[in-house]
Amino acid sequence: MSDRSRDFEVVIYGATGFVGVLVARYLAGHAPAGTRIALAGRSAAKLAAVKSRLNVDWPILIADAADPDALATLAGRTRVVITTVGPYAKFGLPLVHACAAAGTDYVDLTGEVLFARDSIDQNHELARGTGARIVHSCGFDSIPSDLGVHVLHQLIAADGAGELTDTTLVVTSLRGGISGGTIDSMRNQVDVMKREPALRRVAGSPYSLSPDRQAEPKVGRQSDLDTFPASEVDPKLRGRLAPFVMASYNTRVVRRSNALRSWAYGRTFKYREAMSVGASPLSPVIAIGTKLGLGALFAGLAVPPTRFLLDRILPKPGTGPSEKSQQEGHFTMDIFTTTTSGARYTARVRAKGDPGYAATSVMLGESALALALDRAALPPSEGGVLTPATAIGDALVSRLRSAGLEITARRL
């Protein structure tokens, strides 16, 4: 059921950017008839071009990311804001604040730990007061991780099989390009930590997004850069697993979901993510090479000479793969856990389409539609800076399944 007290159900902010256009195109083709949608950004001419290209009759709203009054007006006119304007640490906080103050739900696709931490600190209590659901990371960061563990927990609870303990997400299949926006966010976070070295500890903490770090259980070391035998996760897996580039963010989101649910996944819930590099005898070498390569990328972005070279070869903000490449992309993530009763379970999240573009546009668009149109099906909440699982939960699982994603769980 929509909120008729607002002019719009959904406003797409940043609709002229590469991902913004993809999200607008998705909603043009999949939002229910009559859904009130508007396009928003800085340039009326560019927004008009997107509107014409998509052949939609949606209103245009003008708001600069640095104009608090314009953002407040925008937020007050809609039930939900989608924003694709990043790096979020540079441009995102004023819009989050405007939505929290207006009681407007908000979704983005950030993977920036420091931005999410600032958003929580500045807006969680405000959003609780107004009832706004501020939901970061509604794309490939971090819906597969967060909803995968969500459905796993639901099945285990329904079976009465105890709580989750050691839990590992394995990226078993992945094809897609690196987003220019993601690279720009990495650059920005590296720059921030160079200016304020104390923030490295915040970014590096396994519980950097926790609502109460002191209340978190003591479960031992949780690293995002380990390599380890795949058979540790499941006896049927082969080879050695490598670090997954998005683990350092996704794991924090999943742990926040557990804490926001009063540690419903378990007080001994221990979560990590890794990537399969095949089962050949060379997999240990590839895994170590992946680990070293990730470290070299972050180190290179921090050093001016290598930063200059990397800036010339890495994808630029606002760019993305061809339509053909987007359609040929895909991902499969398998999550394995053992419960306190000794039972073993697995969940799978799989989708077609480039993870950071085609698949993300589906996940981000459906997140907004669930918040705008499926109010009765949302998890009970007073509002706040939440996660996909705690803010949207089963309503989003249902929508994504209908949109073609596989989200399943079963006992092994």
Secondary structure, 3 states (H helix, E strand, C coil): CCCCCCCEEEEEECCCCHHHHHHHHHHHHHCCCCCCEEEEECCHHHHHHHHHHHCCCCCEEECCCCCHHHHHHHHHCEEEEEECCCCHHHHCHHHHHHHHHHCCEEECCCCCHHHHHHHHHHHHHHHHHHCCEEECCCECCEHHHHHHHHHHHHHHHHHCCCCEEEEEEEEEEEECCCCHHHHHHHHHHHHHHHHCCCHHHHHHCCCCCCCCHHHCCCCCCCCCCCCEEHHHCCCCCCCEEEECCCHHHHHHHHHHHHHHCCCCCCCCCEEEEEEECCCCCCHHHHHHHHHHHHHHHHHHHHCHHHHHHHHHHCCCCCCCCCHHHHHHCEEEEEEEEEECCCCEEEEEEEEECCHHHHHHHHHHHHHHHHHHHCHHHCCCCCCEEECHHHHCCHHHHHHHHHCCCEEEEEEC
